[in-house]
Amino acid sequence: FASYRATATSDVDLLIELLPDRHPFETFMNAADRLEQLLGRKVELVTRSSLSPYMGPRIMQEVQDVLRAA
């Protein structure tokens, strides 16, 4: 939605940063499932470390903070 080209069937792309965890995959998947339930649409999660060197810089220019931990 950051690029304002969303449609009724668009998914939501979110860049997330997870706290250090003993079960990062489980935490990641649980976050994706919960966000899909809350938003009522498909959610695509990505972490900063998983961004490609080619698309990452462009994606980072479009990032909008939704929630920032204090």
mmCIF file as Biopython writes it, N, C-alpha, C and O atoms, coordinates in Angstrom:
data_model
#
loop_
_atom_site.group_PDB
_atom_site.id
_atom_site.type_symbol
_atom_site.label_atom_id
_atom_site.label_alt_id
_atom_site.label_comp_id
_atom_site.label_asym_id
_atom_site.label_entity_id
_atom_site.label_seq_id
_atom_site.pdbx_PDB_ins_code
_atom_site.Cartn_x
_atom_site.Cartn_y
_atom_site.Cartn_z
_atom_site.occupancy
_atom_site.B_iso_or_equiv
_atom_site.auth_seq_id
_atom_site.auth_asym_id
_atom_site.pdbx_PDB_model_num
ATOM 1   N N  . PHE A ? 1  ? 0.813  -1.185  0.000  1.0 0.0 1  A 1 
ATOM 2   C CA . PHE A ? 1  ? 0.000  0.000   0.000  1.0 0.0 1  A 1 
ATOM 3   C C  . PHE A ? 1  ? 0.865  1.261   0.000  1.0 0.0 1  A 1 
ATOM 4   O O  . PHE A ? 1  ? 0.358  2.354   -0.253 1.0 0.0 1  A 1 
ATOM 5   N N  . ALA A ? 2  ? 2.139  1.128   0.274  1.0 0.0 2  A 1 
ATOM 6   C CA . ALA A ? 2  ? 3.015  2.294   0.362  1.0 0.0 2  A 1 
ATOM 7   C C  . ALA A ? 2  ? 3.086  3.054   -0.950 1.0 0.0 2  A 1 
ATOM 8   O O  . ALA A ? 2  ? 3.258  4.272   -0.949 1.0 0.0 2  A 1 
ATOM 9   N N  . SER A ? 3  ? 2.956  2.355   -2.068 1.0 0.0 3  A 1 
ATOM 10  C CA . SER A ? 3  ? 3.054  3.023   -3.367 1.0 0.0 3  A 1 
ATOM 11  C C  . SER A ? 3  ? 1.697  3.516   -3.857 1.0 0.0 3  A 1 
ATOM 12  O O  . SER A ? 3  ? 1.601  4.051   -4.961 1.0 0.0 3  A 1 
ATOM 13  N N  . TYR A ? 4  ? 0.660  3.348   -3.064 1.0 0.0 4  A 1 
ATOM 14  C CA . TYR A ? 4  ? -0.692 3.820   -3.389 1.0 0.0 4  A 1 
ATOM 15  C C  . TYR A ? 4  ? -1.247 3.189   -4.663 1.0 0.0 4  A 1 
ATOM 16  O O  . TYR A ? 4  ? -2.029 3.817   -5.377 1.0 0.0 4  A 1 
ATOM 17  N N  . ARG A ? 5  ? -0.850 1.958   -4.949 1.0 0.0 5  A 1 
ATOM 18  C CA . ARG A ? 5  ? -1.372 1.226   -6.099 1.0 0.0 5  A 1 
ATOM 19  C C  . ARG A ? 5  ? -2.164 0.006   -5.645 1.0 0.0 5  A 1 
ATOM 20  O O  . ARG A ? 5  ? -2.299 -0.959  -6.398 1.0 0.0 5  A 1 
ATOM 21  N N  . ALA A ? 6  ? -2.672 0.039   -4.458 1.0 0.0 6  A 1 
ATOM 22  C CA . ALA A ? 6  ? -3.378 -1.115  -3.898 1.0 0.0 6  A 1 
ATOM 23  C C  . ALA A ? 6  ? -4.751 -1.276  -4.533 1.0 0.0 6  A 1 
ATOM 24  O O  . ALA A ? 6  ? -5.414 -0.301  -4.888 1.0 0.0 6  A 1 
ATOM 25  N N  . THR A ? 7  ? -5.157 -2.528  -4.666 1.0 0.0 7  A 1 
ATOM 26  C CA . THR A ? 7  ? -6.507 -2.849  -5.119 1.0 0.0 7  A 1 
ATOM 27  C C  . THR A ? 7  ? -7.192 -3.661  -4.024 1.0 0.0 7  A 1 
ATOM 28  O O  . THR A ? 7  ? -6.589 -3.964  -2.994 1.0 0.0 7  A 1 
ATOM 29  N N  . ALA A ? 8  ? -8.433 -4.004  -4.251 1.0 0.0 8  A 1 
ATOM 30  C CA . ALA A ? 8  ? -9.185 -4.780  -3.260 1.0 0.0 8  A 1 
ATOM 31  C C  . ALA A ? 8  ? -8.570 -6.150  -3.011 1.0 0.0 8  A 1 
ATOM 32  O O  . ALA A ? 8  ? -8.793 -6.745  -1.957 1.0 0.0 8  A 1 
ATOM 33  N N  . THR A ? 9  ? -7.800 -6.658  -3.966 1.0 0.0 9  A 1 
ATOM 34  C CA . THR A ? 9  ? -7.200 -7.989  -3.812 1.0 0.0 9  A 1 
ATOM 35  C C  . THR A ? 9  ? -5.698 -7.941  -3.536 1.0 0.0 9  A 1 
ATOM 36  O O  . THR A ? 9  ? -5.043 -8.983  -3.499 1.0 0.0 9  A 1 
ATOM 37  N N  . SER A ? 10 ? -5.152 -6.751  -3.345 1.0 0.0 10 A 1 
ATOM 38  C CA . SER A ? 10 ? -3.713 -6.629  -3.088 1.0 0.0 10 A 1 
ATOM 39  C C  . SER A ? 10 ? -3.332 -7.284  -1.768 1.0 0.0 10 A 1 
ATOM 40  O O  . SER A ? 10 ? -4.095 -7.266  -0.802 1.0 0.0 10 A 1 
ATOM 41  N N  . ASP A ? 11 ? -2.131 -7.865  -1.751 1.0 0.0 11 A 1 
ATOM 42  C CA . ASP A ? 11 ? -1.610 -8.350  -0.481 1.0 0.0 11 A 1 
ATOM 43  C C  . ASP A ? 11 ? -0.935 -7.183  0.221  1.0 0.0 11 A 1 
ATOM 44  O O  . ASP A ? 11 ? -0.805 -6.096  -0.342 1.0 0.0 11 A 1 
ATOM 45  N N  . VAL A ? 12 ? -0.511 -7.417  1.449  1.0 0.0 12 A 1 
ATOM 46  C CA . VAL A ? 12 ? 0.183  -6.408  2.230  1.0 0.0 12 A 1 
ATOM 47  C C  . VAL A ? 12 ? 1.620  -6.880  2.390  1.0 0.0 12 A 1 
ATOM 48  O O  . VAL A ? 12 ? 1.869  -7.970  2.904  1.0 0.0 12 A 1 
ATOM 49  N N  . ASP A ? 13 ? 2.563  -6.058  1.949  1.0 0.0 13 A 1 
ATOM 50  C CA . ASP A ? 13 ? 3.986  -6.369  2.070  1.0 0.0 13 A 1 
ATOM 51  C C  . ASP A ? 13 ? 4.533  -5.628  3.282  1.0 0.0 13 A 1 
ATOM 52  O O  . ASP A ? 13 ? 4.413  -4.407  3.379  1.0 0.0 13 A 1 
ATOM 53  N N  . LEU A ? 14 ? 5.131  -6.369  4.200  1.0 0.0 14 A 1 
ATOM 54  C CA . LEU A ? 14 ? 5.649  -5.772  5.426  1.0 0.0 14 A 1 
ATOM 55  C C  . LEU A ? 14 ? 7.091  -6.188  5.659  1.0 0.0 14 A 1 
ATOM 56  O O  . LEU A ? 14 ? 7.440  -7.365  5.562  1.0 0.0 14 A 1 
ATOM 57  N N  . LEU A ? 15 ? 7.915  -5.206  5.967  1.0 0.0 15 A 1 
ATOM 58  C CA . LEU A ? 15 ? 9.288  -5.454  6.392  1.0 0.0 15 A 1 
ATOM 59  C C  . LEU A ? 15 ? 9.246  -5.491  7.912  1.0 0.0 15 A 1 
ATOM 60  O O  . LEU A ? 15 ? 8.800  -4.536  8.547  1.0 0.0 15 A 1 
ATOM 61  N N  . ILE A ? 16 ? 9.707  -6.583  8.493  1.0 0.0 16 A 1 
ATOM 62  C CA . ILE A ? 16 ? 9.670  -6.701  9.948  1.0 0.0 16 A 1 
ATOM 63  C C  . ILE A ? 16 ? 11.072 -6.933  10.492 1.0 0.0 16 A 1 
ATOM 64  O O  . ILE A ? 16 ? 11.947 -7.469  9.812  1.0 0.0 16 A 1 
ATOM 65  N N  . GLU A ? 17 ? 11.256 -6.520  11.723 1.0 0.0 17 A 1 
ATOM 66  C CA . GLU A ? 17 ? 12.489 -6.799  12.449 1.0 0.0 17 A 1 
ATOM 67  C C  . GLU A ? 17 ? 12.088 -7.567  13.699 1.0 0.0 17 A 1 
ATOM 68  O O  . GLU A ? 17 ? 11.284 -7.096  14.502 1.0 0.0 17 A 1 
ATOM 69  N N  . LEU A ? 18 ? 12.653 -8.741  13.850 1.0 0.0 18 A 1 
ATOM 70  C CA . LEU A ? 18 ? 12.328 -9.588  14.993 1.0 0.0 18 A 1 
ATOM 71  C C  . LEU A ? 18 ? 13.389 -9.452  16.074 1.0 0.0 18 A 1 
ATOM 72  O O  . LEU A ? 18 ? 14.572 -9.282  15.782 1.0 0.0 18 A 1 
ATOM 73  N N  . LEU A ? 19 ? 12.957 -9.528  17.311 1.0 0.0 19 A 1 
ATOM 74  C CA . LEU A ? 19 ? 13.905 -9.582  18.416 1.0 0.0 19 A 1 
ATOM 75  C C  . LEU A ? 19 ? 14.621 -10.925 18.370 1.0 0.0 19 A 1 
ATOM 76  O O  . LEU A ? 19 ? 14.075 -11.900 17.852 1.0 0.0 19 A 1 
ATOM 77  N N  . PRO A ? 20 ? 15.833 -10.988 18.904 1.0 0.0 20 A 1 
ATOM 78  C CA . PRO A ? 20 ? 16.524 -12.278 18.942 1.0 0.0 20 A 1 
ATOM 79  C C  . PRO A ? 20 ? 15.641 -13.314 19.636 1.0 0.0 20 A 1 
ATOM 80  O O  . PRO A ? 20 ? 15.056 -13.049 20.686 1.0 0.0 20 A 1 
ATOM 81  N N  . ASP A ? 21 ? 15.559 -14.469 19.042 1.0 0.0 21 A 1 
ATOM 82  C CA . ASP A ? 21 ? 14.628 -15.491 19.514 1.0 0.0 21 A 1 
ATOM 83  C C  . ASP A ? 21 ? 15.255 -16.857 19.290 1.0 0.0 21 A 1 
ATOM 84  O O  . ASP A ? 21 ? 16.036 -17.050 18.358 1.0 0.0 21 A 1 
ATOM 85  N N  . ARG A ? 22 ? 14.911 -17.787 20.141 1.0 0.0 22 A 1 
ATOM 86  C CA . ARG A ? 22 ? 15.429 -19.147 19.965 1.0 0.0 22 A 1 
ATOM 87  C C  . ARG A ? 22 ? 14.708 -19.875 18.842 1.0 0.0 22 A 1 
ATOM 88  O O  . ARG A ? 22 ? 15.197 -20.889 18.346 1.0 0.0 22 A 1 
ATOM 89  N N  . HIS A ? 23 ? 13.548 -19.364 18.438 1.0 0.0 23 A 1 
ATOM 90  C CA . HIS A ? 23 ? 12.741 -20.012 17.402 1.0 0.0 23 A 1 
ATOM 91  C C  . HIS A ? 23 ? 12.342 -18.986 16.338 1.0 0.0 23 A 1 
ATOM 92  O O  . HIS A ? 23 ? 11.156 -18.688 16.197 1.0 0.0 23 A 1 
ATOM 93  N N  . PRO A ? 24 ? 13.300 -18.440 15.588 1.0 0.0 24 A 1 
ATOM 94  C CA . PRO A ? 24 ? 12.976 -17.354 14.654 1.0 0.0 24 A 1 
ATOM 95  C C  . PRO A ? 24 ? 11.983 -17.749 13.563 1.0 0.0 24 A 1 
ATOM 96  O O  . PRO A ? 24 ? 11.127 -16.941 13.202 1.0 0.0 24 A 1 
ATOM 97  N N  . PHE A ? 25 ? 12.072 -18.968 13.028 1.0 0.0 25 A 1 
ATOM 98  C CA . PHE A ? 25 ? 11.149 -19.368 11.967 1.0 0.0 25 A 1 
ATOM 99  C C  . PHE A ? 25 ? 9.717  -19.436 12.490 1.0 0.0 25 A 1 
ATOM 100 O O  . PHE A ? 25 ? 8.784  -18.955 11.847 1.0 0.0 25 A 1 
ATOM 101 N N  . GLU A ? 26 ? 9.559  -20.037 13.661 1.0 0.0 26 A 1 
ATOM 102 C CA . GLU A ? 26 ? 8.226  -20.147 14.266 1.0 0.0 26 A 1 
ATOM 103 C C  . GLU A ? 26 ? 7.653  -18.759 14.567 1.0 0.0 26 A 1 
ATOM 104 O O  . GLU A ? 26 ? 6.474  -18.505 14.321 1.0 0.0 26 A 1 
ATOM 105 N N  . THR A ? 27 ? 8.484  -17.872 15.095 1.0 0.0 27 A 1 
ATOM 106 C CA . THR A ? 27 ? 8.049  -16.508 15.393 1.0 0.0 27 A 1 
ATOM 107 C C  . THR A ? 27 ? 7.617  -15.792 14.119 1.0 0.0 27 A 1 
ATOM 108 O O  . THR A ? 27 ? 6.587  -15.118 14.098 1.0 0.0 27 A 1 
ATOM 109 N N  . PHE A ? 28 ? 8.409  -15.939 13.057 1.0 0.0 28 A 1 
ATOM 110 C CA . PHE A ? 28 ? 8.123  -15.315 11.764 1.0 0.0 28 A 1 
ATOM 111 C C  . PHE A ? 28 ? 6.786  -15.817 11.209 1.0 0.0 28 A 1 
ATOM 112 O O  . PHE A ? 28 ? 5.949  -15.018 10.790 1.0 0.0 28 A 1 
ATOM 113 N N  . MET A ? 29 ? 6.588  -17.122 11.208 1.0 0.0 29 A 1 
ATOM 114 C CA . MET A ? 29 ? 5.367  -17.707 10.653 1.0 0.0 29 A 1 
ATOM 115 C C  . MET A ? 29 ? 4.141  -17.351 11.501 1.0 0.0 29 A 1 
ATOM 116 O O  . MET A ? 29 ? 3.066  -17.089 10.962 1.0 0.0 29 A 1 
ATOM 117 N N  . ASN A ? 30 ? 4.304  -17.341 12.814 1.0 0.0 30 A 1 
ATOM 118 C CA . ASN A ? 30 ? 3.196  -16.945 13.688 1.0 0.0 30 A 1 
ATOM 119 C C  . ASN A ? 30 ? 2.805  -15.489 13.448 1.0 0.0 30 A 1 
ATOM 120 O O  . ASN A ? 30 ? 1.621  -15.151 13.446 1.0 0.0 30 A 1 
ATOM 121 N N  . ALA A ? 31 ? 3.806  -14.630 13.245 1.0 0.0 31 A 1 
ATOM 122 C CA . ALA A ? 31 ? 3.530  -13.221 12.956 1.0 0.0 31 A 1 
ATOM 123 C C  . ALA A ? 31 ? 2.764  -13.092 11.643 1.0 0.0 31 A 1 
ATOM 124 O O  . ALA A ? 31 ? 1.797  -12.333 11.566 1.0 0.0 31 A 1 
ATOM 125 N N  . ALA A ? 32 ? 3.178  -13.817 10.619 1.0 0.0 32 A 1 
ATOM 126 C CA . ALA A ? 32 ? 2.495  -13.770 9.324  1.0 0.0 32 A 1 
ATOM 127 C C  . ALA A ? 32 ? 1.049  -14.233 9.463  1.0 0.0 32 A 1 
ATOM 128 O O  . ALA A ? 32 ? 0.137  -13.583 8.952  1.0 0.0 32 A 1 
ATOM 129 N N  . ASP A ? 33 ? 0.838  -15.335 10.142 1.0 0.0 33 A 1 
ATOM 130 C CA . ASP A ? 33 ? -0.522 -15.855 10.330 1.0 0.0 33 A 1 
ATOM 131 C C  . ASP A ? 33 ? -1.396 -14.861 11.091 1.0 0.0 33 A 1 
ATOM 132 O O  . ASP A ? 33 ? -2.536 -14.604 10.703 1.0 0.0 33 A 1 
ATOM 133 N N  . ARG A ? 34 ? -0.865 -14.314 12.156 1.0 0.0 34 A 1 
ATOM 134 C CA . ARG A ? 34 ? -1.648 -13.377 12.983 1.0 0.0 34 A 1 
ATOM 135 C C  . ARG A ? 34 ? -1.989 -12.110 12.206 1.0 0.0 34 A 1 
ATOM 136 O O  . ARG A ? 34 ? -3.112 -11.613 12.289 1.0 0.0 34 A 1 
ATOM 137 N N  . LEU A ? 35 ? -1.026 -11.588 11.451 1.0 0.0 35 A 1 
ATOM 138 C CA . LEU A ? 35 ? -1.285 -10.376 10.665 1.0 0.0 35 A 1 
ATOM 139 C C  . LEU A ? 35 ? -2.336 -10.625 9.587  1.0 0.0 35 A 1 
ATOM 140 O O  . LEU A ? 35 ? -3.170 -9.759  9.322  1.0 0.0 35 A 1 
ATOM 141 N N  . GLU A ? 36 ? -2.300 -11.798 8.965  1.0 0.0 36 A 1 
ATOM 142 C CA . GLU A ? 36 ? -3.325 -12.129 7.966  1.0 0.0 36 A 1 
ATOM 143 C C  . GLU A ? 36 ? -4.708 -12.180 8.608  1.0 0.0 36 A 1 
ATOM 144 O O  . GLU A ? 36 ? -5.688 -11.731 8.014  1.0 0.0 36 A 1 
ATOM 145 N N  . GLN A ? 37 ? -4.788 -12.725 9.813  1.0 0.0 37 A 1 
ATOM 146 C CA . GLN A ? 37 ? -6.071 -12.768 10.523 1.0 0.0 37 A 1 
ATOM 147 C C  . GLN A ? 37 ? -6.560 -11.354 10.841 1.0 0.0 37 A 1 
ATOM 148 O O  . GLN A ? 37 ? -7.735 -11.039 10.653 1.0 0.0 37 A 1 
ATOM 149 N N  . LEU A ? 38 ? -5.661 -10.516 11.318 1.0 0.0 38 A 1 
ATOM 150 C CA . LEU A ? 38 ? -6.034 -9.152  11.699 1.0 0.0 38 A 1 
ATOM 151 C C  . LEU A ? 38 ? -6.427 -8.297  10.502 1.0 0.0 38 A 1 
ATOM 152 O O  . LEU A ? 38 ? -7.383 -7.525  10.573 1.0 0.0 38 A 1 
ATOM 153 N N  . LEU A ? 39 ? -5.688 -8.433  9.398  1.0 0.0 39 A 1 
ATOM 154 C CA . LEU A ? 39 ? -5.902 -7.576  8.229  1.0 0.0 39 A 1 
ATOM 155 C C  . LEU A ? 39 ? -6.913 -8.140  7.237  1.0 0.0 39 A 1 
ATOM 156 O O  . LEU A ? 39 ? -7.431 -7.416  6.386  1.0 0.0 39 A 1 
ATOM 157 N N  . GLY A ? 40 ? -7.184 -9.419  7.351  1.0 0.0 40 A 1 
ATOM 158 C CA . GLY A ? 40 ? -8.150 -10.037 6.459  1.0 0.0 40 A 1 
ATOM 159 C C  . GLY A ? 40 ? -7.698 -10.138 5.016  1.0 0.0 40 A 1 
ATOM 160 O O  . GLY A ? 40 ? -8.521 -10.138 4.101  1.0 0.0 40 A 1 
ATOM 161 N N  . ARG A ? 41 ? -6.408 -10.224 4.813  1.0 0.0 41 A 1 
ATOM 162 C CA . ARG A ? 41 ? -5.856 -10.393 3.463  1.0 0.0 41 A 1 
ATOM 163 C C  . ARG A ? 41 ? -4.477 -11.025 3.549  1.0 0.0 41 A 1 
ATOM 164 O O  . ARG A ? 41 ? -3.893 -11.099 4.630  1.0 0.0 41 A 1 
ATOM 165 N N  . LYS A ? 42 ? -3.960 -11.473 2.433  1.0 0.0 42 A 1 
ATOM 166 C CA . LYS A ? 42 ? -2.644 -12.118 2.364  1.0 0.0 42 A 1 
ATOM 167 C C  . LYS A ? 42 ? -1.571 -11.122 2.789  1.0 0.0 42 A 1 
ATOM 168 O O  . LYS A ? 42 ? -1.595 -9.955  2.398  1.0 0.0 42 A 1 
ATOM 169 N N  . VAL A ? 43 ? -0.636 -11.603 3.592  1.0 0.0 43 A 1 
ATOM 170 C CA . VAL A ? 43 ? 0.475  -10.782 4.071  1.0 0.0 43 A 1 
ATOM 171 C C  . VAL A ? 43 ? 1.779  -11.429 3.637  1.0 0.0 43 A 1 
ATOM 172 O O  . VAL A ? 43 ? 1.983  -12.628 3.829  1.0 0.0 43 A 1 
ATOM 173 N N  . GLU A ? 44 ? 2.653  -10.632 3.054  1.0 0.0 44 A 1 
ATOM 174 C CA . GLU A ? 44 ? 4.001  -11.076 2.693  1.0 0.0 44 A 1 
ATOM 175 C C  . GLU A ? 44 ? 4.972  -10.377 3.635  1.0 0.0 44 A 1 
ATOM 176 O O  . GLU A ? 44 ? 5.065  -9.150  3.643  1.0 0.0 44 A 1 
ATOM 177 N N  . LEU A ? 45 ? 5.696  -11.167 4.430  1.0 0.0 45 A 1 
ATOM 178 C CA . LEU A ? 45 ? 6.680  -10.607 5.353  1.0 0.0 45 A 1 
ATOM 179 C C  . LEU A ? 45 ? 8.077  -10.790 4.794  1.0 0.0 45 A 1 
ATOM 180 O O  . LEU A ? 45 ? 8.376  -11.788 4.138  1.0 0.0 45 A 1 
ATOM 181 N N  . VAL A ? 46 ? 8.920  -9.818  5.061  1.0 0.0 46 A 1 
ATOM 182 C CA . VAL A ? 46 ? 10.321 -9.898  4.676  1.0 0.0 46 A 1 
ATOM 183 C C  . VAL A ? 46 ? 11.132 -9.237  5.793  1.0 0.0 46 A 1 
ATOM 184 O O  . VAL A ? 46 ? 10.661 -8.308  6.448  1.0 0.0 46 A 1 
ATOM 185 N N  . THR A ? 47 ? 12.339 -9.722  5.996  1.0 0.0 47 A 1 
ATOM 186 C CA . THR A ? 47 ? 13.248 -9.089  6.953  1.0 0.0 47 A 1 
ATOM 187 C C  . THR A ? 47 ? 14.319 -8.342  6.171  1.0 0.0 47 A 1 
ATOM 188 O O  . THR A ? 47 ? 14.583 -8.650  5.009  1.0 0.0 47 A 1 
ATOM 189 N N  . ARG A ? 48 ? 14.922 -7.373  6.809  1.0 0.0 48 A 1 
ATOM 190 C CA . ARG A ? 48 ? 15.971 -6.580  6.145  1.0 0.0 48 A 1 
ATOM 191 C C  . ARG A ? 48 ? 17.089 -7.482  5.619  1.0 0.0 48 A 1 
ATOM 192 O O  . ARG A ? 48 ? 17.600 -7.257  4.522  1.0 0.0 48 A 1 
ATOM 193 N N  . SER A ? 49 ? 17.466 -8.489  6.386  1.0 0.0 49 A 1 
ATOM 194 C CA . SER A ? 49 ? 18.573 -9.364  5.979  1.0 0.0 49 A 1 
ATOM 195 C C  . SER A ? 49 ? 18.215 -10.250 4.792  1.0 0.0 49 A 1 
ATOM 196 O O  . SER A ? 49 ? 19.106 -10.779 4.126  1.0 0.0 49 A 1 
ATOM 197 N N  . SER A ? 50 ? 16.923 -10.417 4.519  1.0 0.0 50 A 1 
ATOM 198 C CA . SER A ? 50 ? 16.530 -11.266 3.390  1.0 0.0 50 A 1 
ATOM 199 C C  . SER A ? 50 ? 16.305 -10.484 2.100  1.0 0.0 50 A 1 
ATOM 200 O O  . SER A ? 50 ? 16.008 -11.081 1.065  1.0 0.0 50 A 1 
ATOM 201 N N  . LEU A ? 51 ? 16.440 -9.168  2.142  1.0 0.0 51 A 1 
ATOM 202 C CA . LEU A ? 51 ? 16.260 -8.363  0.932  1.0 0.0 51 A 1 
ATOM 203 C C  . LEU A ? 51 ? 17.389 -8.626  -0.055 1.0 0.0 51 A 1 
ATOM 204 O O  . LEU A ? 51 ? 18.544 -8.795  0.337  1.0 0.0 51 A 1 
ATOM 205 N N  . SER A ? 52 ? 17.050 -8.658  -1.318 1.0 0.0 52 A 1 
ATOM 206 C CA . SER A ? 52 ? 18.079 -8.866  -2.343 1.0 0.0 52 A 1 
ATOM 207 C C  . SER A ? 52 ? 18.919 -7.599  -2.477 1.0 0.0 52 A 1 
ATOM 208 O O  . SER A ? 52 ? 18.423 -6.501  -2.227 1.0 0.0 52 A 1 
ATOM 209 N N  . PRO A ? 53 ? 20.185 -7.737  -2.869 1.0 0.0 53 A 1 
ATOM 210 C CA . PRO A ? 53 ? 21.028 -6.557  -3.046 1.0 0.0 53 A 1 
ATOM 211 C C  . PRO A ? 53 ? 20.538 -5.667  -4.189 1.0 0.0 53 A 1 
ATOM 212 O O  . PRO A ? 53 ? 20.924 -4.502  -4.275 1.0 0.0 53 A 1 
ATOM 213 N N  . TYR A ? 54 ? 19.705 -6.200  -5.052 1.0 0.0 54 A 1 
ATOM 214 C CA . TYR A ? 54 ? 19.214 -5.432  -6.200 1.0 0.0 54 A 1 
ATOM 215 C C  . TYR A ? 54 ? 17.932 -4.672  -5.871 1.0 0.0 54 A 1 
ATOM 216 O O  . TYR A ? 54 ? 17.806 -3.491  -6.195 1.0 0.0 54 A 1 
ATOM 217 N N  . MET A ? 55 ? 16.989 -5.342  -5.233 1.0 0.0 55 A 1 
ATOM 218 C CA . MET A ? 55 ? 15.706 -4.717  -4.911 1.0 0.0 55 A 1 
ATOM 219 C C  . MET A ? 55 ? 15.704 -4.053  -3.534 1.0 0.0 55 A 1 
ATOM 220 O O  . MET A ? 55 ? 14.902 -3.155  -3.277 1.0 0.0 55 A 1 
ATOM 221 N N  . GLY A ? 56 ? 16.592 -4.491  -2.659 1.0 0.0 56 A 1 
ATOM 222 C CA . GLY A ? 56 ? 16.622 -3.981  -1.293 1.0 0.0 56 A 1 
ATOM 223 C C  . GLY A ? 56 ? 16.696 -2.470  -1.177 1.0 0.0 56 A 1 
ATOM 224 O O  . GLY A ? 56 ? 15.908 -1.878  -0.440 1.0 0.0 56 A 1 
ATOM 225 N N  . PRO A ? 57 ? 17.632 -1.820  -1.893 1.0 0.0 57 A 1 
ATOM 226 C CA . PRO A ? 57 ? 17.715 -0.360  -1.773 1.0 0.0 57 A 1 
ATOM 227 C C  . PRO A ? 57 ? 16.420 0.349   -2.188 1.0 0.0 57 A 1 
ATOM 228 O O  . PRO A ? 57 ? 16.019 1.320   -1.547 1.0 0.0 57 A 1 
ATOM 229 N N  . ARG A ? 58 ? 15.770 -0.124  -3.245 1.0 0.0 58 A 1 
ATOM 230 C CA . ARG A ? 58 ? 14.511 0.503   -3.682 1.0 0.0 58 A 1 
ATOM 231 C C  . ARG A ? 58 ? 13.412 0.275   -2.646 1.0 0.0 58 A 1 
ATOM 232 O O  . ARG A ? 58 ? 12.630 1.175   -2.342 1.0 0.0 58 A 1 
ATOM 233 N N  . ILE A ? 59 ? 13.368 -0.935  -2.114 1.0 0.0 59 A 1 
ATOM 234 C CA . ILE A ? 59 ? 12.365 -1.242  -1.091 1.0 0.0 59 A 1 
ATOM 235 C C  . ILE A ? 59 ? 12.582 -0.372  0.141  1.0 0.0 59 A 1 
ATOM 236 O O  . ILE A ? 59 ? 11.624 0.157   0.704  1.0 0.0 59 A 1 
ATOM 237 N N  . MET A ? 60 ? 13.827 -0.221  0.560  1.0 0.0 60 A 1 
ATOM 238 C CA . MET A ? 60 ? 14.118 0.570   1.753  1.0 0.0 60 A 1 
ATOM 239 C C  . MET A ? 60 ? 13.742 2.041   1.560  1.0 0.0 60 A 1 
ATOM 240 O O  . MET A ? 60 ? 13.426 2.724   2.534  1.0 0.0 60 A 1 
ATOM 241 N N  . GLN A ? 61 ? 13.771 2.538   0.326  1.0 0.0 61 A 1 
ATOM 242 C CA . GLN A ? 61 ? 13.356 3.920   0.064  1.0 0.0 61 A 1 
ATOM 243 C C  . GLN A ? 61 ? 11.852 4.097   0.245  1.0 0.0 61 A 1 
ATOM 244 O O  . GLN A ? 61 ? 11.386 5.200   0.528  1.0 0.0 61 A 1 
ATOM 245 N N  . GLU A ? 62 ? 11.091 3.013   0.083  1.0 0.0 62 A 1 
ATOM 246 C CA . GLU A ? 62 ? 9.633  3.085   0.178  1.0 0.0 62 A 1 
ATOM 247 C C  . GLU A ? 62 ? 9.092  2.689   1.550  1.0 0.0 62 A 1 
ATOM 248 O O  . GLU A ? 62 ? 7.886  2.768   1.783  1.0 0.0 62 A 1 
ATOM 249 N N  . VAL A ? 63 ? 9.961  2.267   2.453  1.0 0.0 63 A 1 
ATOM 250 C CA . VAL A ? 63 ? 9.514  1.805   3.771  1.0 0.0 63 A 1 
ATOM 251 C C  . VAL A ? 63 ? 8.826  2.939   4.523  1.0 0.0 63 A 1 
ATOM 252 O O  . VAL A ? 63 ? 9.314  4.069   4.568  1.0 0.0 63 A 1 
ATOM 253 N N  . GLN A ? 64 ? 7.689  2.609   5.109  1.0 0.0 64 A 1 
ATOM 254 C CA . GLN A ? 64 ? 6.969  3.531   5.983  1.0 0.0 64 A 1 
ATOM 255 C C  . GLN A ? 64 ? 6.785  2.836   7.325  1.0 0.0 64 A 1 
ATOM 256 O O  . GLN A ? 64 ? 6.274  1.717   7.384  1.0 0.0 64 A 1 
ATOM 257 N N  . ASP A ? 65 ? 7.197  3.491   8.394  1.0 0.0 65 A 1 
ATOM 258 C CA . ASP A ? 65 ? 7.024  2.904   9.726  1.0 0.0 65 A 1 
ATOM 259 C C  . ASP A ? 65 ? 5.540  2.799   10.054 1.0 0.0 65 A 1 
ATOM 260 O O  . ASP A ? 65 ? 4.791  3.768   9.924  1.0 0.0 65 A 1 
ATOM 261 N N  . VAL A ? 66 ? 5.135  1.627   10.475 1.0 0.0 66 A 1 
ATOM 262 C CA . VAL A ? 66 ? 3.767  1.406   10.921 1.0 0.0 66 A 1 
ATOM 263 C C  . VAL A ? 66 ? 3.748  1.344   12.440 1.0 0.0 66 A 1 
ATOM 264 O O  . VAL A ? 66 ? 2.894  1.946   13.091 1.0 0.0 66 A 1 
ATOM 265 N N  . LEU A ? 67 ? 4.687  0.619   12.982 1.0 0.0 67 A 1 
ATOM 266 C CA . LEU A ? 67 ? 4.809  0.493   14.427 1.0 0.0 67 A 1 
ATOM 267 C C  . LEU A ? 67 ? 6.280  0.355   14.744 1.0 0.0 67 A 1 
ATOM 268 O O  . LEU A ? 67 ? 6.965  -0.511  14.199 1.0 0.0 67 A 1 
ATOM 269 N N  . ARG A ? 68 ? 6.750  1.184   15.600 1.0 0.0 68 A 1 
ATOM 270 C CA . ARG A ? 68 ? 8.149  1.125   16.007 1.0 0.0 68 A 1 
ATOM 271 C C  . ARG A ? 68 ? 8.188  0.909   17.505 1.0 0.0 68 A 1 
ATOM 272 O O  . ARG A ? 68 ? 7.593  1.664   18.274 1.0 0.0 68 A 1 
ATOM 273 N N  . ALA A ? 69 ? 8.895  -0.128  17.906 1.0 0.0 69 A 1 
ATOM 274 C CA . ALA A ? 69 ? 9.017  -0.421  19.338 1.0 0.0 69 A 1 
ATOM 275 C C  . ALA A ? 69 ? 9.792  0.692   20.022 1.0 0.0 69 A 1 
ATOM 276 O O  . ALA A ? 69 ? 10.739 1.239   19.458 1.0 0.0 69 A 1 
ATOM 277 N N  . ALA A ? 70 ? 9.393  1.016   21.213 1.0 0.0 70 A 1 
ATOM 278 C CA . ALA A ? 70 ? 10.057 2.086   21.969 1.0 0.0 70 A 1 
ATOM 279 C C  . ALA A ? 70 ? 11.340 1.596   22.573 1.0 0.0 70 A 1 
ATOM 280 O O  . ALA A ? 70 ? 12.037 2.357   23.244 1.0 0.0 70 A 1 
#
